[in-house]
Amino acid sequence: MELARAEARQWLTVGATSPVTVAVDTLGGAAAEQHYGSDLVRRGLELVSGARDSLMTFGRR
């Protein structure tokens, strides 16, 4: 499971939310949090909602 979390963390750093969002959509939020951890699920869902915001940018500071 730690490997899945590490991989999801890497995907989220480049703005790719699909591992987390697919887990939430198919397994539900609670199971996705058990698999990836609540912090990664929260971050993935924040990125999805932020992607709809025209003021949000991706990249390094």
PDB file of N, CA, C, O and CB in Angstrom:
ATOM      1  N   MET A   1       0.819  -1.184   0.000  1.00  0.00           N
ATOM      2  CA  MET A   1       0.000   0.000   0.000  1.00  0.00           C
ATOM      3  C   MET A   1       0.870   1.258   0.000  1.00  0.00           C
ATOM      4  O   MET A   1       0.495   2.276  -0.583  1.00  0.00           O
ATOM      5  CB  MET A   1      -0.936  -0.008   1.201  1.00  0.00           C
ATOM      6  N   GLU A   2       2.017   1.188   0.646  1.00  0.00           N
ATOM      7  CA  GLU A   2       2.909   2.348   0.674  1.00  0.00           C
ATOM      8  C   GLU A   2       3.389   2.710  -0.734  1.00  0.00           C
ATOM      9  O   GLU A   2       3.584   3.885  -1.045  1.00  0.00           O
ATOM     10  CB  GLU A   2       4.114   2.071   1.587  1.00  0.00           C
ATOM     11  N   LEU A   3       3.575   1.706  -1.572  1.00  0.00           N
ATOM     12  CA  LEU A   3       3.968   1.961  -2.958  1.00  0.00           C
ATOM     13  C   LEU A   3       2.871   2.722  -3.705  1.00  0.00           C
ATOM     14  O   LEU A   3       3.161   3.638  -4.475  1.00  0.00           O
ATOM     15  CB  LEU A   3       4.279   0.637  -3.678  1.00  0.00           C
ATOM     16  N   ALA A   4       1.635   2.347  -3.478  1.00  0.00           N
ATOM     17  CA  ALA A   4       0.508   3.049  -4.112  1.00  0.00           C
ATOM     18  C   ALA A   4       0.447   4.493  -3.650  1.00  0.00           C
ATOM     19  O   ALA A   4       0.178   5.389  -4.450  1.00  0.00           O
ATOM     20  CB  ALA A   4      -0.822   2.342  -3.800  1.00  0.00           C
ATOM     21  N   ARG A   5       0.692   4.728  -2.372  1.00  0.00           N
ATOM     22  CA  ARG A   5       0.682   6.101  -1.847  1.00  0.00           C
ATOM     23  C   ARG A   5       1.819   6.918  -2.439  1.00  0.00           C
ATOM     24  O   ARG A   5       1.631   8.082  -2.791  1.00  0.00           O
ATOM     25  CB  ARG A   5       0.784   6.094  -0.316  1.00  0.00           C
ATOM     26  N   ALA A   6       2.986   6.321  -2.549  1.00  0.00           N
ATOM     27  CA  ALA A   6       4.128   7.034  -3.123  1.00  0.00           C
ATOM     28  C   ALA A   6       3.869   7.381  -4.586  1.00  0.00           C
ATOM     29  O   ALA A   6       4.191   8.478  -5.042  1.00  0.00           O
ATOM     30  CB  ALA A   6       5.409   6.190  -2.998  1.00  0.00           C
ATOM     31  N   GLU A   7       3.290   6.441  -5.305  1.00  0.00           N
ATOM     32  CA  GLU A   7       2.983   6.700  -6.711  1.00  0.00           C
ATOM     33  C   GLU A   7       1.920   7.786  -6.849  1.00  0.00           C
ATOM     34  O   GLU A   7       2.048   8.677  -7.687  1.00  0.00           O
ATOM     35  CB  GLU A   7       2.515   5.413  -7.400  1.00  0.00           C
ATOM     36  N   ALA A   8       0.888   7.715  -6.041  1.00  0.00           N
ATOM     37  CA  ALA A   8      -0.158   8.743  -6.086  1.00  0.00           C
ATOM     38  C   ALA A   8       0.418  10.102  -5.733  1.00  0.00           C
ATOM     39  O   ALA A   8       0.056  11.105  -6.347  1.00  0.00           O
ATOM     40  CB  ALA A   8      -1.310   8.393  -5.130  1.00  0.00           C
ATOM     41  N   ARG A   9       1.308  10.150  -4.752  1.00  0.00           N
ATOM     42  CA  ARG A   9       1.951  11.406  -4.359  1.00  0.00           C
ATOM     43  C   ARG A   9       2.732  11.992  -5.537  1.00  0.00           C
ATOM     44  O   ARG A   9       2.690  13.200  -5.771  1.00  0.00           O
ATOM     45  CB  ARG A   9       2.891  11.184  -3.148  1.00  0.00           C
ATOM     46  N   GLN A  10       3.442  11.138  -6.275  1.00  0.00           N
ATOM     47  CA  GLN A  10       4.195  11.610  -7.442  1.00  0.00           C
ATOM     48  C   GLN A  10       3.245  12.154  -8.510  1.00  0.00           C
ATOM     49  O   GLN A  10       3.508  13.201  -9.102  1.00  0.00           O
ATOM     50  CB  GLN A  10       5.059  10.470  -8.028  1.00  0.00           C
ATOM     51  N   TRP A  11       2.158  11.452  -8.750  1.00  0.00           N
ATOM     52  CA  TRP A  11       1.185  11.927  -9.739  1.00  0.00           C
ATOM     53  C   TRP A  11       0.600  13.273  -9.332  1.00  0.00           C
ATOM     54  O   TRP A  11       0.438  14.162 -10.167  1.00  0.00           O
ATOM     55  CB  TRP A  11       0.061  10.902  -9.920  1.00  0.00           C
ATOM     56  N   LEU A  12       0.285  13.422  -8.053  1.00  0.00           N
ATOM     57  CA  LEU A  12      -0.304  14.675  -7.592  1.00  0.00           C
ATOM     58  C   LEU A  12       0.654  15.843  -7.710  1.00  0.00           C
ATOM     59  O   LEU A  12       0.215  16.976  -7.906  1.00  0.00           O
ATOM     60  CB  LEU A  12      -0.757  14.538  -6.166  1.00  0.00           C
ATOM     61  N   THR A  13       1.958  15.598  -7.596  1.00  0.00           N
ATOM     62  CA  THR A  13       2.921  16.699  -7.712  1.00  0.00           C
ATOM     63  C   THR A  13       2.942  17.304  -9.108  1.00  0.00           C
ATOM     64  O   THR A  13       3.343  18.456  -9.277  1.00  0.00           O
ATOM     65  CB  THR A  13       4.311  16.214  -7.351  1.00  0.00           C
ATOM     66  N   VAL A  14       2.518  16.548 -10.098  1.00  0.00           N
ATOM     67  CA  VAL A  14       2.453  17.096 -11.457  1.00  0.00           C
ATOM     68  C   VAL A  14       1.019  17.436 -11.863  1.00  0.00           C
ATOM     69  O   VAL A  14       0.751  17.748 -13.023  1.00  0.00           O
ATOM     70  CB  VAL A  14       3.052  16.104 -12.453  1.00  0.00           C
ATOM     71  N   GLY A  15       0.105  17.373 -10.897  1.00  0.00           N
ATOM     72  CA  GLY A  15      -1.274  17.779 -11.166  1.00  0.00           C
ATOM     73  C   GLY A  15      -2.176  16.687 -11.692  1.00  0.00           C
ATOM     74  O   GLY A  15      -3.323  16.962 -12.044  1.00  0.00           O
ATOM     75  N   ALA A  16      -1.699  15.457 -11.759  1.00  0.00           N
ATOM     76  CA  ALA A  16      -2.518  14.337 -12.245  1.00  0.00           C
ATOM     77  C   ALA A  16      -3.263  13.720 -11.065  1.00  0.00           C
ATOM     78  O   ALA A  16      -2.647  13.143 -10.168  1.00  0.00           O
ATOM     79  CB  ALA A  16      -1.636  13.260 -12.968  1.00  0.00           C
ATOM     80  N   THR A  17      -4.561  13.842 -11.070  1.00  0.00           N
ATOM     81  CA  THR A  17      -5.371  13.411  -9.941  1.00  0.00           C
ATOM     82  C   THR A  17      -6.076  12.083 -10.167  1.00  0.00           C
ATOM     83  O   THR A  17      -6.759  11.592  -9.267  1.00  0.00           O
ATOM     84  CB  THR A  17      -6.381  14.456  -9.628  1.00  0.00           C
ATOM     85  N   SER A  18      -5.928  11.493 -11.338  1.00  0.00           N
ATOM     86  CA  SER A  18      -6.726  10.311 -11.677  1.00  0.00           C
ATOM     87  C   SER A  18      -6.580   9.133 -10.718  1.00  0.00           C
ATOM     88  O   SER A  18      -7.590   8.481 -10.452  1.00  0.00           O
ATOM     89  CB  SER A  18      -6.364   9.859 -13.036  1.00  0.00           C
ATOM     90  N   PRO A  19      -5.399   8.807 -10.175  1.00  0.00           N
ATOM     91  CA  PRO A  19      -5.367   7.674  -9.236  1.00  0.00           C
ATOM     92  C   PRO A  19      -6.303   7.886  -8.041  1.00  0.00           C
ATOM     93  O   PRO A  19      -6.997   6.964  -7.613  1.00  0.00           O
ATOM     94  CB  PRO A  19      -3.938   7.450  -8.734  1.00  0.00           C
ATOM     95  N   VAL A  20      -6.311   9.089  -7.519  1.00  0.00           N
ATOM     96  CA  VAL A  20      -7.142   9.386  -6.358  1.00  0.00           C
ATOM     97  C   VAL A  20      -8.611   9.496  -6.747  1.00  0.00           C
ATOM     98  O   VAL A  20      -9.472   8.919  -6.083  1.00  0.00           O
ATOM     99  CB  VAL A  20      -6.679  10.678  -5.689  1.00  0.00           C
ATOM    100  N   THR A  21      -8.901  10.226  -7.808  1.00  0.00           N
ATOM    101  CA  THR A  21     -10.304  10.430  -8.174  1.00  0.00           C
ATOM    102  C   THR A  21     -10.968   9.144  -8.634  1.00  0.00           C
ATOM    103  O   THR A  21     -12.150   8.932  -8.362  1.00  0.00           O
ATOM    104  CB  THR A  21     -10.413  11.475  -9.264  1.00  0.00           C
ATOM    105  N   VAL A  22     -10.244   8.293  -9.316  1.00  0.00           N
ATOM    106  CA  VAL A  22     -10.812   7.001  -9.724  1.00  0.00           C
ATOM    107  C   VAL A  22     -11.125   6.162  -8.489  1.00  0.00           C
ATOM    108  O   VAL A  22     -12.166   5.508  -8.430  1.00  0.00           O
ATOM    109  CB  VAL A  22      -9.836   6.236 -10.666  1.00  0.00           C
ATOM    110  N   ALA A  23     -10.235   6.178  -7.509  1.00  0.00           N
ATOM    111  CA  ALA A  23     -10.479   5.427  -6.265  1.00  0.00           C
ATOM    112  C   ALA A  23     -11.704   5.968  -5.536  1.00  0.00           C
ATOM    113  O   ALA A  23     -12.525   5.193  -5.047  1.00  0.00           O
ATOM    114  CB  ALA A  23      -9.243   5.492  -5.340  1.00  0.00           C
ATOM    115  N   VAL A  24     -11.832   7.275  -5.460  1.00  0.00           N
ATOM    116  CA  VAL A  24     -12.986   7.876  -4.785  1.00  0.00           C
ATOM    117  C   VAL A  24     -14.266   7.532  -5.539  1.00  0.00           C
ATOM    118  O   VAL A  24     -15.273   7.180  -4.924  1.00  0.00           O
ATOM    119  CB  VAL A  24     -12.821   9.414  -4.673  1.00  0.00           C
ATOM    120  N   ASP A  25     -14.233   7.632  -6.863  1.00  0.00           N
ATOM    121  CA  ASP A  25     -15.428   7.353  -7.671  1.00  0.00           C
ATOM    122  C   ASP A  25     -15.844   5.896  -7.618  1.00  0.00           C
ATOM    123  O   ASP A  25     -17.038   5.597  -7.595  1.00  0.00           O
ATOM    124  CB  ASP A  25     -15.188   7.750  -9.105  1.00  0.00           C
ATOM    125  N   THR A  26     -14.888   4.988  -7.598  1.00  0.00           N
ATOM    126  CA  THR A  26     -15.235   3.563  -7.668  1.00  0.00           C
ATOM    127  C   THR A  26     -15.388   2.917  -6.290  1.00  0.00           C
ATOM    128  O   THR A  26     -16.264   2.074  -6.096  1.00  0.00           O
ATOM    129  CB  THR A  26     -14.178   2.818  -8.455  1.00  0.00           C
ATOM    130  N   LEU A  27     -14.549   3.303  -5.342  1.00  0.00           N
ATOM    131  CA  LEU A  27     -14.560   2.659  -4.031  1.00  0.00           C
ATOM    132  C   LEU A  27     -15.295   3.464  -2.969  1.00  0.00           C
ATOM    133  O   LEU A  27     -15.742   2.916  -1.962  1.00  0.00           O
ATOM    134  CB  LEU A  27     -13.155   2.412  -3.579  1.00  0.00           C
ATOM    135  N   GLY A  28     -15.417   4.752  -3.196  1.00  0.00           N
ATOM    136  CA  GLY A  28     -15.989   5.640  -2.193  1.00  0.00           C
ATOM    137  C   GLY A  28     -14.882   6.338  -1.427  1.00  0.00           C
ATOM    138  O   GLY A  28     -13.732   5.900  -1.430  1.00  0.00           O
ATOM    139  N   GLY A  29     -15.240   7.419  -0.779  1.00  0.00           N
ATOM    140  CA  GLY A  29     -14.257   8.231  -0.088  1.00  0.00           C
ATOM    141  C   GLY A  29     -13.545   7.521   1.047  1.00  0.00           C
ATOM    142  O   GLY A  29     -12.331   7.655   1.201  1.00  0.00           O
ATOM    143  N   ALA A  30     -14.288   6.768   1.844  1.00  0.00           N
ATOM    144  CA  ALA A  30     -13.685   6.101   3.002  1.00  0.00           C
ATOM    145  C   ALA A  30     -12.658   5.056   2.573  1.00  0.00           C
ATOM    146  O   ALA A  30     -11.570   4.983   3.143  1.00  0.00           O
ATOM    147  CB  ALA A  30     -14.771   5.443   3.860  1.00  0.00           C
ATOM    148  N   ALA A  31     -12.998   4.253   1.575  1.00  0.00           N
ATOM    149  CA  ALA A  31     -12.063   3.224   1.103  1.00  0.00           C
ATOM    150  C   ALA A  31     -10.852   3.854   0.423  1.00  0.00           C
ATOM    151  O   ALA A  31      -9.733   3.362   0.565  1.00  0.00           O
ATOM    152  CB  ALA A  31     -12.768   2.261   0.133  1.00  0.00           C
ATOM    153  N   ALA A  32     -11.072   4.939  -0.312  1.00  0.00           N
ATOM    154  CA  ALA A  32      -9.949   5.635  -0.949  1.00  0.00           C
ATOM    155  C   ALA A  32      -9.002   6.194   0.104  1.00  0.00           C
ATOM    156  O   ALA A  32      -7.784   6.159  -0.075  1.00  0.00           O
ATOM    157  CB  ALA A  32     -10.458   6.768  -1.863  1.00  0.00           C
ATOM    158  N   GLU A  33      -9.553   6.709   1.199  1.00  0.00           N
ATOM    159  CA  GLU A  33      -8.712   7.221   2.281  1.00  0.00           C
ATOM    160  C   GLU A  33      -7.937   6.104   2.969  1.00  0.00           C
ATOM    161  O   GLU A  33      -6.795   6.306   3.380  1.00  0.00           O
ATOM    162  CB  GLU A  33      -9.562   7.965   3.302  1.00  0.00           C
ATOM    163  N   GLN A  34      -8.542   4.938   3.097  1.00  0.00           N
ATOM    164  CA  GLN A  34      -7.817   3.804   3.672  1.00  0.00           C
ATOM    165  C   GLN A  34      -6.660   3.395   2.775  1.00  0.00           C
ATOM    166  O   GLN A  34      -5.587   3.034   3.259  1.00  0.00           O
ATOM    167  CB  GLN A  34      -8.760   2.613   3.891  1.00  0.00           C
ATOM    168  N   HIS A  35      -6.880   3.454   1.467  1.00  0.00           N
ATOM    169  CA  HIS A  35      -5.871   3.011   0.510  1.00  0.00           C
ATOM    170  C   HIS A  35      -4.751   4.039   0.354  1.00  0.00           C
ATOM    171  O   HIS A  35      -3.571   3.695   0.431  1.00  0.00           O
ATOM    172  CB  HIS A  35      -6.518   2.736  -0.843  1.00  0.00           C
ATOM    173  N   TYR A  36      -5.125   5.301   0.134  1.00  0.00           N
ATOM    174  CA  TYR A  36      -4.140   6.346  -0.155  1.00  0.00           C
ATOM    175  C   TYR A  36      -3.804   7.231   1.039  1.00  0.00           C
ATOM    176  O   TYR A  36      -2.779   7.913   1.037  1.00  0.00           O
ATOM    177  CB  TYR A  36      -4.637   7.202  -1.269  1.00  0.00           C
ATOM    178  N   GLY A  37      -4.649   7.227   2.045  1.00  0.00           N
ATOM    179  CA  GLY A  37      -4.469   8.131   3.170  1.00  0.00           C
ATOM    180  C   GLY A  37      -5.309   9.375   2.979  1.00  0.00           C
ATOM    181  O   GLY A  37      -5.493   9.847   1.857  1.00  0.00           O
ATOM    182  N   SER A  38      -5.811   9.896   4.065  1.00  0.00           N
ATOM    183  CA  SER A  38      -6.728  11.036   3.974  1.00  0.00           C
ATOM    184  C   SER A  38      -6.060  12.284   3.407  1.00  0.00           C
ATOM    185  O   SER A  38      -6.712  13.073   2.722  1.00  0.00           O
ATOM    186  CB  SER A  38      -7.299  11.346   5.341  1.00  0.00           C
ATOM    187  N   ASP A  39      -4.768  12.476   3.680  1.00  0.00           N
ATOM    188  CA  ASP A  39      -4.079  13.664   3.172  1.00  0.00           C
ATOM    189  C   ASP A  39      -3.979  13.668   1.652  1.00  0.00           C
ATOM    190  O   ASP A  39      -4.181  14.706   1.022  1.00  0.00           O
ATOM    191  CB  ASP A  39      -2.690  13.757   3.772  1.00  0.00           C
ATOM    192  N   LEU A  40      -3.671  12.516   1.055  1.00  0.00           N
ATOM    193  CA  LEU A  40      -3.570  12.449  -0.406  1.00  0.00           C
ATOM    194  C   LEU A  40      -4.933  12.571  -1.072  1.00  0.00           C
ATOM    195  O   LEU A  40      -5.061  13.219  -2.111  1.00  0.00           O
ATOM    196  CB  LEU A  40      -2.907  11.146  -0.829  1.00  0.00           C
ATOM    197  N   VAL A  41      -5.944  11.956  -0.483  1.00  0.00           N
ATOM    198  CA  VAL A  41      -7.295  12.063  -1.046  1.00  0.00           C
ATOM    199  C   VAL A  41      -7.760  13.511  -0.981  1.00  0.00           C
ATOM    200  O   VAL A  41      -8.308  14.031  -1.952  1.00  0.00           O
ATOM    201  CB  VAL A  41      -8.291  11.136  -0.291  1.00  0.00           C
ATOM    202  N   ARG A  42      -7.548  14.160   0.152  1.00  0.00           N
ATOM    203  CA  ARG A  42      -7.938  15.563   0.290  1.00  0.00           C
ATOM    204  C   ARG A  42      -7.216  16.428  -0.733  1.00  0.00           C
ATOM    205  O   ARG A  42      -7.831  17.278  -1.376  1.00  0.00           O
ATOM    206  CB  ARG A  42      -7.645  16.066   1.707  1.00  0.00           C
ATOM    207  N   ARG A  43      -5.905  16.212  -0.884  1.00  0.00           N
ATOM    208  CA  ARG A  43      -5.116  17.012  -1.837  1.00  0.00           C
ATOM    209  C   ARG A  43      -5.575  16.774  -3.275  1.00  0.00           C
ATOM    210  O   ARG A  43      -5.684  17.716  -4.059  1.00  0.00           O
ATOM    211  CB  ARG A  43      -3.616  16.679  -1.705  1.00  0.00           C
ATOM    212  N   GLY A  44      -5.840  15.522  -3.617  1.00  0.00           N
ATOM    213  CA  GLY A  44      -6.316  15.216  -4.964  1.00  0.00           C
ATOM    214  C   GLY A  44      -7.636  15.886  -5.267  1.00  0.00           C
ATOM    215  O   GLY A  44      -7.822  16.435  -6.353  1.00  0.00           O
ATOM    216  N   LEU A  45      -8.552  15.846  -4.318  1.00  0.00           N
ATOM    217  CA  LEU A  45      -9.853  16.479  -4.528  1.00  0.00           C
ATOM    218  C   LEU A  45      -9.733  17.997  -4.557  1.00  0.00           C
ATOM    219  O   LEU A  45     -10.478  18.662  -5.277  1.00  0.00           O
ATOM    220  CB  LEU A  45     -10.830  16.054  -3.437  1.00  0.00           C
ATOM    221  N   GLU A  46      -8.804  18.551  -3.781  1.00  0.00           N
ATOM    222  CA  GLU A  46      -8.555  19.996  -3.844  1.00  0.00           C
ATOM    223  C   GLU A  46      -8.028  20.397  -5.215  1.00  0.00           C
ATOM    224  O   GLU A  46      -8.422  21.430  -5.758  1.00  0.00           O
ATOM    225  CB  GLU A  46      -7.559  20.421  -2.753  1.00  0.00           C
ATOM    226  N   LEU A  47      -7.140  19.586  -5.773  1.00  0.00           N
ATOM    227  CA  LEU A  47      -6.608  19.887  -7.106  1.00  0.00           C
ATOM    228  C   LEU A  47      -7.701  19.835  -8.156  1.00  0.00           C
ATOM    229  O   LEU A  47      -7.734  20.665  -9.065  1.00  0.00           O
ATOM    230  CB  LEU A  47      -5.490  18.910  -7.471  1.00  0.00           C
ATOM    231  N   VAL A  48      -8.596  18.866  -8.036  1.00  0.00           N
ATOM    232  CA  VAL A  48      -9.699  18.772  -9.003  1.00  0.00           C
ATOM    233  C   VAL A  48     -10.576  20.003  -8.922  1.00  0.00           C
ATOM    234  O   VAL A  48     -10.918  20.584  -9.952  1.00  0.00           O
ATOM    235  CB  VAL A  48     -10.540  17.506  -8.755  1.00  0.00           C
ATOM    236  N   SER A  49     -10.947  20.413  -7.726  1.00  0.00           N
ATOM    237  CA  SER A  49     -11.807  21.589  -7.592  1.00  0.00           C
ATOM    238  C   SER A  49     -11.052  22.855  -7.982  1.00  0.00           C
ATOM    239  O   SER A  49     -11.646  23.776  -8.543  1.00  0.00           O
ATOM    240  CB  SER A  49     -12.337  21.709  -6.153  1.00  0.00           C
ATOM    241  N   GLY A  50      -9.756  22.915  -7.696  1.00  0.00           N
ATOM    242  CA  GLY A  50      -8.953  24.079  -8.062  1.00  0.00           C
ATOM    243  C   GLY A  50      -8.698  24.178  -9.546  1.00  0.00           C
ATOM    244  O   GLY A  50      -8.484  25.274 -10.064  1.00  0.00           O
ATOM    245  N   ALA A  51      -8.717  23.053 -10.244  1.00  0.00           N
ATOM    246  CA  ALA A  51      -8.486  23.071 -11.686  1.00  0.00           C
ATOM    247  C   ALA A  51      -9.593  23.827 -12.411  1.00  0.00           C
ATOM    248  O   ALA A  51      -9.405  24.288 -13.537  1.00  0.00           O
ATOM    249  CB  ALA A  51      -8.384  21.645 -12.227  1.00  0.00           C
ATOM    250  N   ARG A  52     -10.729  23.950 -11.768  1.00  0.00           N
ATOM    251  CA  ARG A  52     -11.841  24.692 -12.360  1.00  0.00           C
ATOM    252  C   ARG A  52     -11.714  26.193 -12.103  1.00  0.00           C
ATOM    253  O   ARG A  52     -12.465  26.988 -12.668  1.00  0.00           O
ATOM    254  CB  ARG A  52     -13.170  24.181 -11.808  1.00  0.00           C
ATOM    255  N   ASP A  53     -10.771  26.574 -11.258  1.00  0.00           N
ATOM    256  CA  ASP A  53     -10.565  27.958 -10.888  1.00  0.00           C
ATOM    257  C   ASP A  53      -9.557  28.591 -11.843  1.00  0.00           C
ATOM    258  O   ASP A  53      -8.439  28.097 -11.986  1.00  0.00           O
ATOM    259  CB  ASP A  53     -10.085  28.069  -9.425  1.00  0.00           C
ATOM    260  N   SER A  54      -9.943  29.656 -12.481  1.00  0.00           N
ATOM    261  CA  SER A  54      -9.060  30.297 -13.471  1.00  0.00           C
ATOM    262  C   SER A  54      -7.858  30.964 -12.837  1.00  0.00           C
ATOM    263  O   SER A  54      -6.907  31.300 -13.543  1.00  0.00           O
ATOM    264  CB  SER A  54      -9.831  31.321 -14.271  1.00  0.00           C
ATOM    265  N   LEU A  55      -7.868  31.169 -11.521  1.00  0.00           N
ATOM    266  CA  LEU A  55      -6.752  31.815 -10.851  1.00  0.00           C
ATOM    267  C   LEU A  55      -5.686  30.835 -10.381  1.00  0.00           C
ATOM    268  O   LEU A  55      -4.609  31.256  -9.961  1.00  0.00           O
ATOM    269  CB  LEU A  55      -7.253  32.601  -9.686  1.00  0.00           C
ATOM    270  N   MET A  56      -5.965  29.533 -10.444  1.00  0.00           N
ATOM    271  CA  MET A  56      -5.009  28.545  -9.958  1.00  0.00           C
ATOM    272  C   MET A  56      -4.021  28.187 -11.062  1.00  0.00           C
ATOM    273  O   MET A  56      -4.405  27.994 -12.216  1.00  0.00           O
ATOM    274  CB  MET A  56      -5.738  27.282  -9.454  1.00  0.00           C
ATOM    275  N   THR A  57      -2.763  28.101 -10.700  1.00  0.00           N
ATOM    276  CA  THR A  57      -1.735  27.690 -11.646  1.00  0.00           C
ATOM    277  C   THR A  57      -0.967  26.507 -11.073  1.00  0.00           C
ATOM    278  O   THR A  57      -0.908  26.325  -9.857  1.00  0.00           O
ATOM    279  CB  THR A  57      -0.776  28.864 -11.969  1.00  0.00           C
ATOM    280  N   PHE A  58      -0.386  25.715 -11.944  1.00  0.00           N
ATOM    281  CA  PHE A  58       0.432  24.588 -11.533  1.00  0.00           C
ATOM    282  C   PHE A  58       1.881  24.914 -11.841  1.00  0.00           C
ATOM    283  O   PHE A  58       2.179  25.602 -12.817  1.00  0.00           O
ATOM    284  CB  PHE A  58      -0.011  23.279 -12.241  1.00  0.00           C
ATOM    285  N   GLY A  59       2.756  24.429 -11.028  1.00  0.00           N
ATOM    286  CA  GLY A  59       4.172  24.642 -11.274  1.00  0.00           C
ATOM    287  C   GLY A  59       4.908  24.974  -9.998  1.00  0.00           C
ATOM    288  O   GLY A  59       4.366  24.873  -8.897  1.00  0.00           O
ATOM    289  N   ARG A  60       6.137  25.367 -10.166  1.00  0.00           N
ATOM    290  CA  ARG A  60       6.982  25.693  -9.009  1.00  0.00           C
ATOM    291  C   ARG A  60       6.884  27.153  -8.681  1.00  0.00           C
ATOM    292  O   ARG A  60       6.588  27.994  -9.529  1.00  0.00           O
ATOM    293  CB  ARG A  60       8.437  25.315  -9.267  1.00  0.00           C
ATOM    294  N   ARG A  61       7.141  27.431  -7.432  1.00  0.00           N
ATOM    295  CA  ARG A  61       7.184  28.842  -7.003  1.00  0.00           C
ATOM    296  C   ARG A  61       8.580  29.364  -7.107  1.00  0.00           C
ATOM    297  O   ARG A  61       8.829  30.528  -6.793  1.00  0.00           O
ATOM    298  CB  ARG A  61       6.669  29.009  -5.568  1.00  0.00           C
TER     299      ARG A  61
END
